[in-house]
Amino acid sequence: MMTVSEHIKVLCVRCGVSEAELARRLGKSPQSLNAKMKRESFTVSDLEKIASVLGVKFEKYFVMNSGEKV
């Protein structure tokens, strides 16, 4: 299973955006984003902002065994 940071790295590659550029688009320094990625300390709001600046969709929910989304 991939970590959130690994997902973000894959997303950057697929969107053709460097991690440094992602940081700039988020209004952060590359060092700040790198530290956050090392700590794995992303909030749902952080992930929504990342999706927004990369022009992708972020969905936040749990899926029950029945298929129900919570």
Short mmCIF file of the C-alpha atoms (twelve columns), coordinates in Angstrom:
data_MODEL
# 
_entry.id   MODEL 
# 
loop_
_atom_site.group_PDB 
_atom_site.id 
_atom_site.type_symbol 
_atom_site.label_atom_id 
_atom_site.label_alt_id 
_atom_site.label_comp_id 
_atom_site.label_asym_id 
_atom_site.label_seq_id 
_atom_site.Cartn_x 
_atom_site.Cartn_y 
_atom_site.Cartn_z 
_atom_site.pdbx_PDB_model_num 
ATOM 1  C CA . MET A 1  0.000   0.000  0.000   1 
ATOM 2  C CA . MET A 2  1.333   3.404  -0.962  1 
ATOM 3  C CA . THR A 3  1.703   6.279  1.485   1 
ATOM 4  C CA . VAL A 4  0.019   9.611  0.855   1 
ATOM 5  C CA . SER A 5  3.399   11.104 -0.062  1 
ATOM 6  C CA . GLU A 6  3.999   8.338  -2.598  1 
ATOM 7  C CA . HIS A 7  0.580   9.033  -4.121  1 
ATOM 8  C CA . ILE A 8  1.456   12.730 -4.382  1 
ATOM 9  C CA . LYS A 9  4.780   11.909 -6.077  1 
ATOM 10 C CA . VAL A 10 3.012   9.699  -8.631  1 
ATOM 11 C CA . LEU A 11 0.412   12.413 -9.178  1 
ATOM 12 C CA . CYS A 12 3.160   14.974 -9.824  1 
ATOM 13 C CA . VAL A 13 4.802   12.704 -12.403 1 
ATOM 14 C CA . ARG A 14 1.517   12.012 -14.167 1 
ATOM 15 C CA . CYS A 15 0.629   15.723 -14.197 1 
ATOM 16 C CA . GLY A 16 4.112   16.724 -15.382 1 
ATOM 17 C CA . VAL A 17 4.720   18.929 -12.352 1 
ATOM 18 C CA . SER A 18 7.819   18.787 -10.150 1 
ATOM 19 C CA . GLU A 19 7.450   18.675 -6.398  1 
ATOM 20 C CA . ALA A 20 9.124   22.097 -6.253  1 
ATOM 21 C CA . GLU A 21 6.542   23.495 -8.685  1 
ATOM 22 C CA . LEU A 22 3.735   21.902 -6.661  1 
ATOM 23 C CA . ALA A 23 5.076   23.638 -3.556  1 
ATOM 24 C CA . ARG A 24 5.138   26.997 -5.358  1 
ATOM 25 C CA . ARG A 25 1.568   26.504 -6.607  1 
ATOM 26 C CA . LEU A 26 0.533   25.805 -3.009  1 
ATOM 27 C CA . GLY A 27 2.268   28.982 -1.803  1 
ATOM 28 C CA . LYS A 28 4.860   26.988 0.146   1 
ATOM 29 C CA . SER A 29 8.592   26.571 -0.129  1 
ATOM 30 C CA . PRO A 30 9.873   23.314 -1.600  1 
ATOM 31 C CA . GLN A 31 11.575  22.628 1.738   1 
ATOM 32 C CA . SER A 32 8.286   23.040 3.588   1 
ATOM 33 C CA . LEU A 33 6.459   20.625 1.271   1 
ATOM 34 C CA . ASN A 34 9.336   18.146 1.463   1 
ATOM 35 C CA . ALA A 35 9.221   18.210 5.277   1 
ATOM 36 C CA . LYS A 36 5.453   17.665 5.223   1 
ATOM 37 C CA . MET A 37 5.917   14.727 2.864   1 
ATOM 38 C CA . LYS A 38 8.541   13.170 5.151   1 
ATOM 39 C CA . ARG A 39 6.214   13.546 8.167   1 
ATOM 40 C CA . GLU A 40 3.178   12.284 6.223   1 
ATOM 41 C CA . SER A 41 1.210   15.075 7.883   1 
ATOM 42 C CA . PHE A 42 -1.419  15.965 5.292   1 
ATOM 43 C CA . THR A 43 -4.911  17.084 6.233   1 
ATOM 44 C CA . VAL A 44 -7.928  16.545 4.013   1 
ATOM 45 C CA . SER A 45 -7.775  20.281 3.290   1 
ATOM 46 C CA . ASP A 46 -4.133  19.935 2.152   1 
ATOM 47 C CA . LEU A 47 -5.087  17.116 -0.218  1 
ATOM 48 C CA . GLU A 48 -8.002  19.128 -1.607  1 
ATOM 49 C CA . LYS A 49 -5.635  22.056 -2.294  1 
ATOM 50 C CA . ILE A 50 -3.126  19.772 -4.011  1 
ATOM 51 C CA . ALA A 51 -5.879  18.375 -6.220  1 
ATOM 52 C CA . SER A 52 -7.115  21.867 -7.012  1 
ATOM 53 C CA . VAL A 53 -3.730  23.271 -8.069  1 
ATOM 54 C CA . LEU A 54 -3.047  20.175 -10.196 1 
ATOM 55 C CA . GLY A 55 -6.484  20.255 -11.802 1 
ATOM 56 C CA . VAL A 56 -7.530  16.817 -10.592 1 
ATOM 57 C CA . LYS A 57 -10.324 15.514 -8.398  1 
ATOM 58 C CA . PHE A 58 -9.834  14.341 -4.789  1 
ATOM 59 C CA . GLU A 59 -12.549 12.170 -3.290  1 
ATOM 60 C CA . LYS A 60 -12.646 11.598 0.447   1 
ATOM 61 C CA . TYR A 61 -14.714 8.741  1.777   1 
ATOM 62 C CA . PHE A 62 -14.615 5.276  3.230   1 
ATOM 63 C CA . VAL A 63 -16.261 2.405  1.389   1 
ATOM 64 C CA . MET A 64 -18.127 -0.185 3.460   1 
ATOM 65 C CA . ASN A 65 -18.016 -3.888 2.495   1 
ATOM 66 C CA . SER A 66 -21.523 -3.381 1.145   1 
ATOM 67 C CA . GLY A 67 -20.155 -0.763 -1.257  1 
ATOM 68 C CA . GLU A 68 -21.766 2.083  0.668   1 
ATOM 69 C CA . LYS A 69 -19.633 5.238  0.784   1 
ATOM 70 C CA . VAL A 70 -19.311 6.945  4.153   1 
# 
